[in-house]
Amino acid sequence: MASQPNKRYPNAPKMQPKAIINPKILSYGDEVEKDWEGCLSLPNVRGKVPRPTKIEVRYLTQNGEVVEEVLEGFLARIFQHEFDHLNGKVFIDRVESTLDIVMEREYRKIIYSE
């Protein structure tokens, strides 16, 4: 898991890549936010996905250390997105309406006009 600001996610926090082994989501916060996601599994497609903004997680590091931490905001979203892949889901499985799915070109128009 990693995060860096980029064209698609200019406000993404900086986070060095780290291995997250055998992840578990222990709890979900009550607040849910709908925000844009994309995925290399579905190139050029974007969707507004509702996800809890705060989660408590447990995983192993590369050294076998057990880590429990609370993730919030964008990092919570990334973790849930990748966790979904382990369970055979992609982000479009989570959108509430097909109206929340757009192609990359339309997404760029939307985010640059916000």
DAMONOR-V933920 format. One record per backbone hydrogen bond with DSSP energy under -0.5 kcal/mol. NH is the residue of the N-H (numbers start at 1). CO is the residue of the C=O. If there is no record, write none. Layout:
((NH CO) (NH CO))
This chain:
((3 15) (6 9) (12 9) (15 3) (18 1) (21 19) (21 60) (24 58) (26 24) (26 56) (27 56) (29 54) (33 51) (35 33) (35 49) (37 47) (39 42) (39 45) (42 39) (43 40) (45 42) (46 102) (47 37) (48 100) (49 35) (49 47) (50 94) (51 33) (53 31) (55 71) (56 27) (57 69) (58 24) (59 67) (60 21) (61 65) (64 61) (67 59) (69 57) (71 55) (71 69) (73 53) (75 72) (76 72) (77 73) (78 74) (79 75) (80 76) (81 77) (82 78) (83 79) (84 80) (85 81) (86 82) (87 83) (87 84) (88 85) (89 84) (93 90) (94 91) (95 91) (96 48) (100 97) (101 98) (102 46) (104 44) (107 103) (108 104) (109 105) (110 106) (111 107) (112 108) (113 109) (113 110) (114 110))
